[in-house]
Amino acid sequence: MLSRSLQVQIRVVHALLMREVLTRFGRHNIGFLWLFVEPMLFTLGVTALWTALRAVHGSSIPITVFALTGYSSVLLWRNMPGRCVGAIEPNRSLMFHRNVRAIDVFLARILLEFVGTTISFVVLSIIFIGLEMMQPPEDILQVVGGWMMLAWFGAALGLLVGTLNERSDFIEKIWHPFSYLLFPLSGAAFLVEALPQGFRDAVLWLPMVHGLEFLREGFFGSHFEAHYNMVYMASACLVMTLVGLAEVRTLGKRMSLS
């Protein structure tokens, strides 16, 4: 019975995912390839800018991998909540189907962002390594682990923000400016090691900083001292996931009564 339900949900999420791809990217030009070309272009632009400013970077860290890991991680955890906000309304008509639930809509959008950003990150890493603009990761398994933790953070935040937005439109209005304020604090443009002690302690309250430090240690850990606590990050992600799932369940009940 459980396996049957899981198969049904996988098919539903897959169908919703394909619908999102066609809705967002259409069939013209390069179509679904924009799924990962778009984040690649953003990341390339930031990488080129940071590379041009290397003279004022003031660090021995390889600037290409520094920019690649920093901005790719931001796209990963920030785009998931951005897509979950307002996800229910354009799919509300699908809720009349018995097998389509709110959680499926959120999962489809989260998976779409994860796939696009991950392909962008992997392809750019291969290109930069092939062009000898950066060295291969020192610990590929740690890089994968850090990436998956950042993805978990983004997914948990997406569920939480997406469901809370169904309670109040105020969430949508504050999320976008709030996400931009989080960018300079996320660790994308700095190493925790380079910060003054007081500011270092403050930014380490943000879970994604731990994930990025962990990921960067996997890439070039011999160049700096990483500061992270993955137990803290996992605990924060677990709490957000549980609260988000509880809100999804409440949302489903409200929708069934309406």
C-alpha positions in Angstrom: 0.0 0.0 0.0 2.8 2.4 0.9 4.8 1.6 -2.2 1.7 2.1 -4.3 1.1 5.5 -2.7 4.7 6.5 -3.3 4.5 5.5 -7.0 1.4 7.7 -7.4 3.0 10.6 -5.7 6.2 10.3 -7.9 4.0 10.3 -11.0 2.1 13.3 -9.8 5.3 15.3 -8.9 6.8 14.3 -12.3 3.7 15.6 -14.1 3.7 18.8 -12.2 7.4 19.3 -12.8 7.0 18.9 -16.6 4.1 21.4 -16.4 6.3 23.9 -14.6 9.0 23.5 -17.2 6.6 24.1 -20.1 4.9 27.0 -18.3 8.2 28.7 -17.4 10.3 28.0 -20.5 7.9 27.0 -23.2 8.9 25.2 -26.4 10.6 28.0 -28.2 14.3 29.0 -28.5 16.3 26.5 -26.3 13.2 25.6 -24.2 13.9 23.7 -21.1 17.7 24.2 -21.4 17.0 27.6 -19.8 16.5 25.6 -16.7 20.3 25.5 -16.2 21.5 28.0 -18.8 19.9 30.9 -16.8 21.7 30.2 -13.5 24.9 29.6 -15.5 24.7 33.0 -17.0 24.1 34.7 -13.7 27.0 32.8 -12.1 29.3 33.5 -15.0 28.6 37.2 -14.8 29.4 37.3 -11.1 32.5 35.1 -11.6 33.8 37.4 -14.3 33.2 40.5 -12.2 34.9 39.0 -9.1 37.8 37.8 -11.3 38.3 41.3 -12.7 38.4 42.7 -9.2 41.0 40.2 -8.0 43.5 43.0 -7.4 41.3 44.3 -4.5 40.2 40.9 -3.4 43.2 40.7 -1.0 43.1 37.0 -0.5 45.1 34.0 -1.7 41.9 32.0 -2.3 41.3 31.0 -5.9 38.8 33.7 -7.0 37.1 31.6 -9.7 36.1 28.8 -7.3 35.4 31.4 -4.6 32.8 33.1 -6.8 31.4 29.9 -8.3 30.8 28.3 -4.9 29.4 31.5 -3.4 26.9 32.6 -6.0 25.8 29.1 -7.0 25.0 28.4 -3.3 22.9 31.6 -3.1 21.0 30.6 -6.2 20.3 27.2 -4.7 18.9 28.2 -1.3 17.3 31.5 -2.4 15.5 30.4 -5.6 13.6 27.6 -3.9 11.6 29.8 -1.5 11.2 32.3 -4.2 9.4 29.8 -6.4 7.4 28.4 -3.5 5.9 31.8 -2.7 2.6 32.0 -4.5 2.9 28.4 -5.9 -0.6 27.3 -4.9 -2.7 29.9 -6.7 -1.7 29.1 -10.3 -2.2 25.4 -9.5 -5.3 25.6 -7.5 -7.5 24.2 -10.3 -5.4 21.0 -10.2 -6.3 20.4 -6.6 -9.7 19.1 -7.7 -7.8 15.9 -8.7 -7.8 13.5 -5.8 -4.1 12.7 -6.1 -2.8 16.2 -6.4 -1.9 17.9 -3.1 -0.2 21.1 -2.0 3.0 19.2 -1.0 3.3 17.9 -4.6 3.2 21.5 -6.0 5.9 22.6 -3.6 8.1 19.5 -4.3 7.9 20.0 -8.0 9.1 23.6 -7.8 11.8 22.7 -5.3 13.1 19.9 -7.4 13.1 22.0 -10.5 15.3 24.7 -8.9 17.5 22.0 -7.4 18.1 20.3 -10.8 18.7 23.6 -12.7 21.1 25.0 -10.2 23.0 21.7 -9.7 23.5 21.2 -13.4 24.8 24.8 -13.7 27.2 24.3 -10.8 28.5 21.0 -12.1 28.9 22.1 -15.7 30.7 25.4 -14.8 33.0 23.4 -12.4 33.9 21.1 -15.2 34.5 24.0 -17.7 36.6 26.0 -15.2 38.7 22.9 -14.3 39.1 22.0 -18.0 40.3 25.6 -18.7 42.6 25.4 -15.7 40.9 28.4 -14.1 40.6 26.4 -10.9 41.8 23.1 -9.4 39.6 20.0 -8.9 38.0 19.8 -5.4 40.2 18.5 -2.7 37.4 16.4 -1.3 34.6 15.7 -3.8 32.4 13.9 -1.2 32.5 16.9 1.1 31.5 19.1 -1.7 28.5 16.9 -2.5 27.6 16.8 1.2 27.8 20.6 1.5 25.7 21.0 -1.6 23.0 18.7 -0.4 22.9 20.4 3.0 22.4 23.7 1.3 19.7 22.1 -0.9 18.0 20.8 2.3 18.1 24.3 3.8 16.6 25.8 0.7 13.9 23.2 0.4 13.0 23.5 4.1 12.9 27.3 3.8 10.8 27.0 0.7 8.2 24.8 2.4 8.0 27.2 5.3 7.9 30.4 3.3 5.5 29.0 0.7 3.0 27.7 3.3 3.1 30.8 5.5 2.4 32.9 2.4 -0.9 31.0 2.0 -1.8 32.4 5.5 -0.9 35.9 4.6 0.2 37.8 1.5 2.5 39.8 3.7 5.1 37.0 3.5 5.4 37.5 -0.3 5.9 41.2 0.1 8.7 40.9 2.7 10.4 37.7 1.4 12.0 39.2 -1.7 13.7 42.2 0.0 14.6 40.0 3.0 16.3 37.5 0.6 18.4 40.3 -0.9 19.4 41.4 2.6 20.5 37.9 3.4 22.8 37.7 0.4 25.7 39.8 1.9 25.4 37.8 5.1 25.2 34.4 3.6 29.0 33.9 3.2 28.9 34.1 -0.6 31.3 37.1 -0.7 33.4 36.4 2.3 35.1 33.8 4.4 34.1 33.5 8.1 37.8 33.3 8.9 38.4 36.9 7.6 35.7 38.5 9.8 36.2 40.2 13.2 35.3 37.9 16.0 32.0 39.7 16.9 30.7 39.7 13.4 31.9 36.1 12.9 29.8 34.9 15.8 26.8 36.8 14.5 26.8 35.4 10.9 27.3 31.8 12.2 23.7 32.0 13.5 22.7 31.7 9.8 22.5 28.0 8.8 23.6 28.5 5.2 26.9 30.0 6.2 27.8 26.6 7.8 26.9 24.8 4.6 28.9 27.1 2.4 32.0 26.9 4.7 31.7 23.1 4.6 31.4 23.1 0.8 34.3 25.5 0.3 36.5 23.4 2.6 35.8 20.5 0.3 37.0 22.6 -2.6 40.0 24.4 -1.2 40.2 23.6 2.5 44.0 23.7 2.5 43.9 27.5 1.7 41.9 28.6 4.8 40.4 27.5 8.1 36.7 26.8 7.7 34.2 27.5 10.5 31.1 25.4 10.6 28.9 23.2 12.8 26.9 20.8 10.6 25.0 19.5 13.6 23.6 23.0 14.1 22.8 23.4 10.4 21.1 20.0 10.3 19.1 20.8 13.4 17.9 24.1 12.0 16.9 22.4 8.7 15.1 19.7 10.5 13.1 22.2 12.6 12.2 24.2 9.5 11.2 21.0 7.6 8.9 19.8 10.4 7.3 23.1 10.8 6.9 23.4 7.0 5.4 19.9 6.7 3.0 20.8 9.6 1.9 23.9 7.7 1.5 22.0 4.5 -0.9 19.6 6.3 -2.8 22.5 7.8 -3.0 24.1 4.3 -4.3 20.9 2.8 -7.1 20.8 5.4 -8.1 24.4 4.8 -8.2 23.8 1.1 -10.4 20.7 1.5 -12.9 22.7 3.5 -13.0 25.6 1.1 
